[in-house]
Amino acid sequence: MKNAQFGKTFSCYVIGDDSLLTQCSQILLDKGQDVLGVITSDPKIELWAKEKKLPCFENDLTLIEKLRSKPFDYLFSIANLKILPAEILSLPRKGAINFHDGPLPEYAGLNATSWAIINGEKFHGITWHFITDEIDKGDILCRQTFEVAEDETAFTLNTKCFEEAFKSFGKLVDDLIDNSTIRIKQEFQNRSYFGKHKKPSNACVISWQESAESISALVRGLNFERYSNPLGSAKIKINDEFYIVKNSAVVEVKEVHQPGIILGYDEKTMTIAAKADAVKLYNFESLDGKEVSIKDIIDKF
């Protein structure tokens, strides 16, 4: 089917395991592009592909042979966490393009949103870039930046990234159709990278010798809400027991207090002194994920 606006089409496969893949794939279909198949392990995406009458298969040992069966122009990697081997990257005639949830060359690697919050960044961004044999080092096609809110969590910042990816993908597709994309080389002197095994220090146990701002950032950066948490949960230690903390906020105090002292509590929150100011913590859980009330904690200790 020819594209109504440009009279041009390209052929492509899409690979990924999140709803962003279906949203971007729908843009491709709406613009009349030839989507040859969907590669995913997500049952919801499989169902969507079936409804759209698109071939769907998993990223397994047979993938290379399936992709070799018919020449194609692009491979779009969208919310895909699996590293694609060189044999697959060599197949698309015009290249493989990846969505990254960070403002490359900064925050390359994994869990970019969490590290941005933990590091106290005021701005974050997303990038569409070509894939090379080096992780997140390919030429940039599109980069969007936006503000990080004071109460931002990993969940809300991930949502912002997906929204920006969706909004920018249509323009990217138009540029690919029209052969008007501009490739920007990355300046690696500004690069920061966070690998698979990079974790917050101290097993994510809060240190009251940190500032309230740093503690709050750690808690919020590890709050993925209903989604899988690959980094660990922020925790407080009372005597020899640990409690997970899901949310936090900085509280300014006029007097200096010993770090770790409880300054106040109510039914839902506990305010604790930090090295600078204090932090209000709420939404406590046991290590097995069961909700714990402030009253239970106070009564016990």
C-alpha positions as CSV (number, residue, x, y, z in Angstrom):
1,M,0.0,0.0,0.0
2,K,1.5,3.3,-1.1
3,N,1.8,6.2,1.3
4,A,-0.8,8.8,0.4
5,Q,1.3,11.8,1.3
6,F,4.7,11.0,-0.3
7,G,3.8,8.1,-2.7
8,K,6.6,6.1,-1.1
9,T,6.9,3.1,1.2
10,F,9.6,1.2,3.0
11,S,9.4,-2.3,4.4
12,C,10.2,-3.0,8.0
13,Y,10.0,-5.3,11.0
14,V,9.3,-4.1,14.6
15,I,10.7,-5.7,17.7
16,G,9.8,-5.0,21.4
17,D,7.8,-6.0,24.4
18,D,5.7,-3.0,25.5
19,S,2.6,-1.1,24.3
20,L,4.8,1.6,22.8
21,L,5.6,-0.9,20.0
22,T,2.0,-1.2,19.1
23,Q,1.5,2.5,19.2
24,C,4.4,3.2,16.9
25,S,3.5,0.3,14.6
26,Q,0.1,1.8,14.2
27,I,1.7,5.0,13.0
28,L,3.7,2.9,10.4
29,L,0.4,1.3,9.2
30,D,-1.5,4.6,9.2
31,K,1.2,6.1,7.0
32,G,1.0,3.2,4.6
33,Q,4.3,1.6,5.3
34,D,4.9,-2.1,4.8
35,V,5.2,-3.8,8.2
36,L,6.4,-7.3,7.4
37,G,6.1,-8.7,10.9
38,V,6.2,-8.1,14.7
39,I,8.8,-9.7,16.9
40,T,7.8,-10.0,20.6
41,S,7.3,-12.2,23.6
42,D,4.3,-10.1,24.9
43,P,0.9,-11.9,24.6
44,K,-0.9,-8.6,24.3
45,I,1.3,-7.5,21.4
46,E,0.8,-10.9,19.8
47,L,-3.0,-10.4,20.0
48,W,-2.7,-6.9,18.5
49,A,-0.6,-8.3,15.6
50,K,-3.2,-11.0,15.0
51,E,-6.0,-8.4,14.9
52,K,-3.9,-6.4,12.4
53,K,-3.2,-9.6,10.4
54,L,0.6,-9.1,10.8
55,P,3.0,-12.1,11.1
56,C,4.2,-12.4,14.7
57,F,7.1,-14.5,16.1
58,E,9.5,-14.5,19.0
59,N,13.1,-13.5,19.3
60,D,14.6,-17.0,19.3
61,L,17.2,-19.0,17.5
62,T,15.0,-19.1,14.3
63,L,14.7,-15.3,14.1
64,I,17.6,-14.8,11.7
65,E,16.3,-17.3,9.2
66,K,12.8,-15.7,9.3
67,L,14.2,-12.3,8.7
68,R,16.4,-13.5,5.8
69,S,13.4,-14.9,4.0
70,K,12.6,-11.5,2.5
71,P,14.7,-8.3,2.0
72,F,13.5,-5.3,4.0
73,D,14.6,-1.7,4.6
74,Y,14.4,-1.1,8.4
75,L,14.2,-2.8,11.7
76,F,12.7,-0.8,14.5
77,S,13.7,-1.7,18.0
78,I,11.0,-0.2,20.3
79,A,11.1,-0.9,24.1
80,N,13.3,-3.9,23.4
81,L,15.8,-4.8,26.1
82,K,17.5,-7.6,24.2
83,I,20.8,-6.9,22.4
84,L,20.5,-7.7,18.7
85,P,23.4,-9.7,17.2
86,A,25.4,-8.4,14.3
87,E,23.9,-11.0,12.0
88,I,20.4,-9.4,12.5
89,L,21.7,-5.8,12.4
90,S,23.2,-6.5,9.0
91,L,19.9,-7.6,7.4
92,P,17.9,-4.3,7.0
93,R,19.1,-2.5,3.8
94,K,18.8,1.0,5.3
95,G,19.5,0.2,9.0
96,A,18.2,-0.7,12.4
97,I,16.7,2.1,14.5
98,N,16.3,2.0,18.3
99,F,14.3,4.0,20.8
100,H,16.3,4.9,23.9
101,D,14.7,6.3,27.1
102,G,17.6,8.7,27.7
103,P,19.2,11.8,26.0
104,L,22.1,10.2,24.3
105,P,25.1,10.3,24.6
106,E,24.2,10.8,28.2
107,Y,22.4,8.0,30.1
108,A,23.3,5.3,27.7
109,G,22.6,1.7,28.8
110,L,19.8,0.6,31.1
111,N,17.4,2.2,33.6
112,A,18.1,5.7,32.3
113,T,15.1,7.2,34.0
114,S,15.9,5.9,37.4
115,W,19.5,7.0,37.3
116,A,18.5,10.5,36.1
117,I,16.1,10.9,39.1
118,I,18.7,9.4,41.6
119,N,21.3,11.8,40.2
120,G,19.0,14.8,40.7
121,E,18.7,15.7,37.0
122,K,16.4,18.6,36.2
123,F,16.0,17.6,32.5
124,H,15.8,14.2,30.8
125,G,15.1,13.1,27.2
126,I,14.6,10.4,24.7
127,T,16.5,9.4,21.5
128,W,15.9,7.6,18.3
129,H,19.2,6.4,16.9
130,F,20.7,3.9,14.5
131,I,21.9,0.7,16.1
132,T,25.6,-0.4,15.8
133,D,27.6,-3.2,17.3
134,E,28.4,-0.9,20.3
135,I,25.5,-0.2,22.7
136,D,23.7,3.1,22.3
137,K,26.6,4.6,20.2
138,G,24.8,4.9,16.8
139,D,24.1,8.1,15.0
140,I,21.2,10.1,16.4
141,L,18.1,10.7,14.2
142,C,15.9,12.5,16.8
143,R,16.5,13.7,20.4
144,Q,13.8,15.3,22.6
145,T,14.4,16.8,26.1
146,F,11.9,17.8,28.8
147,E,11.8,18.8,32.4
148,V,11.9,16.3,35.3
149,A,9.3,17.2,37.9
150,E,10.2,17.6,41.6
151,D,8.0,14.6,42.5
152,E,9.0,12.5,39.5
153,T,9.2,8.7,39.9
154,A,10.7,6.1,37.7
155,F,7.1,5.2,36.7
156,T,6.1,8.8,35.8
157,L,9.3,9.6,34.0
158,N,9.1,6.3,32.0
159,T,5.6,7.4,31.0
160,K,6.9,10.8,29.8
161,C,9.6,9.1,27.8
162,F,7.0,6.8,26.0
163,E,4.8,9.8,25.3
164,E,7.7,11.7,23.8
165,A,8.7,8.7,21.8
166,F,5.2,8.3,20.4
167,K,4.9,12.0,19.5
168,S,8.3,12.1,17.8
169,F,8.0,8.8,15.9
170,G,5.5,10.1,13.3
171,K,7.9,12.9,12.3
172,L,10.8,10.4,12.2
173,V,8.7,8.1,9.8
174,D,7.9,11.0,7.6
175,D,11.6,11.9,7.3
176,L,12.5,8.3,6.5
177,I,9.9,8.2,3.8
178,D,11.1,11.4,2.4
179,N,14.8,10.5,2.8
180,S,15.3,13.8,4.7
181,T,16.7,12.5,8.0
182,I,19.7,14.1,9.4
183,R,22.2,11.8,11.1
184,I,24.1,13.4,14.0
185,K,27.3,11.8,15.3
186,Q,27.4,11.4,19.1
187,E,30.0,13.3,21.0
188,F,31.3,10.6,23.4
189,Q,33.2,13.0,25.7
190,N,29.8,13.7,27.2
191,R,28.7,10.1,27.3
192,S,27.6,8.4,30.5
193,Y,26.7,4.7,30.7
194,F,24.8,2.6,33.2
195,G,25.2,-1.1,32.7
196,K,23.0,-4.1,33.5
197,H,24.8,-4.8,36.8
198,K,24.9,-1.1,38.0
199,K,22.9,-0.9,41.3
200,P,22.4,1.8,43.9
201,S,24.8,1.5,46.8
202,N,24.2,-0.2,50.2
203,A,21.5,-2.5,48.7
204,C,19.2,0.5,48.4
205,V,19.1,0.9,52.2
206,I,18.6,4.6,53.0
207,S,21.5,6.3,54.7
208,W,20.4,9.2,56.9
209,Q,23.9,10.7,56.5
210,E,22.7,11.7,53.0
211,S,20.7,14.9,52.3
212,A,16.9,14.7,52.3
213,E,17.0,15.6,48.6
214,S,19.3,12.6,47.8
215,I,17.2,10.3,49.9
216,S,13.9,11.4,48.3
217,A,15.5,11.0,44.8
218,L,16.6,7.4,45.7
219,V,13.1,6.5,46.8
220,R,11.4,8.1,43.8
221,G,14.0,6.7,41.3
222,L,13.2,3.2,42.5
223,N,9.4,3.5,42.4
224,F,8.2,1.6,39.3
225,E,4.6,1.2,40.7
226,R,3.0,-1.8,39.0
227,Y,5.9,-2.5,36.6
228,S,8.9,-4.8,37.2
229,N,11.7,-3.2,39.3
230,P,15.1,-4.2,37.9
231,L,17.2,-2.2,40.4
232,G,15.8,-2.8,43.9
233,S,13.5,-1.0,46.3
234,A,14.5,1.8,48.7
235,K,14.5,0.5,52.3
236,I,14.8,1.8,55.9
237,K,16.3,-0.3,58.6
238,I,14.9,-0.3,62.2
239,N,16.9,-2.4,64.6
240,D,17.4,-5.6,62.5
241,E,14.2,-5.3,60.3
242,F,13.8,-3.7,56.9
243,Y,10.8,-1.9,55.4
244,I,10.4,-0.9,51.7
245,V,9.5,2.7,51.1
246,K,7.6,3.6,47.9
247,N,7.2,7.4,48.1
248,S,8.9,10.4,49.7
249,A,9.1,14.2,49.8
250,V,11.7,16.7,51.2
251,V,10.7,18.6,54.3
252,E,12.6,21.8,55.1
253,V,13.5,22.1,58.8
254,K,14.8,25.2,60.7
255,E,16.8,23.3,63.3
256,V,19.6,20.8,62.9
257,H,18.6,17.3,64.1
258,Q,20.6,14.1,64.5
259,P,20.2,12.2,61.2
260,G,17.9,9.2,61.6
261,I,15.7,10.7,64.3
262,I,12.0,10.5,63.8
263,L,10.6,14.0,63.9
264,G,6.9,13.1,63.5
265,Y,4.4,10.7,62.1
266,D,0.7,10.3,61.4
267,E,-1.5,7.5,60.0
268,K,0.2,7.5,56.6
269,T,3.6,9.2,56.8
270,M,6.8,9.3,58.9
271,T,9.2,12.3,58.9
272,I,12.9,11.5,59.6
273,A,15.8,13.8,59.9
274,A,18.6,13.6,57.3
275,K,22.0,15.2,57.1
276,A,20.3,18.2,55.6
277,D,16.6,18.9,56.2
278,A,14.2,15.9,56.6
279,V,12.4,13.5,54.5
280,K,8.7,12.5,54.7
281,L,8.3,8.8,53.8
282,Y,5.0,7.0,53.0
283,N,3.7,3.8,51.5
284,F,5.6,1.3,53.5
285,E,5.8,-2.4,52.7
286,S,7.4,-5.5,54.2
287,L,10.1,-7.2,52.2
288,D,7.6,-9.6,50.8
289,G,5.5,-6.8,49.4
290,K,2.7,-6.6,52.0
291,E,1.4,-3.1,53.0
292,V,2.5,-2.0,56.5
293,S,0.9,0.8,58.4
294,I,2.8,3.5,60.3
295,K,0.9,2.4,63.5
296,D,2.2,-1.1,63.1
297,I,5.8,0.1,62.9
298,I,5.4,2.5,65.8
299,D,3.7,-0.1,68.0
300,K,6.3,-2.7,67.2
301,F,9.3,-0.5,68.0
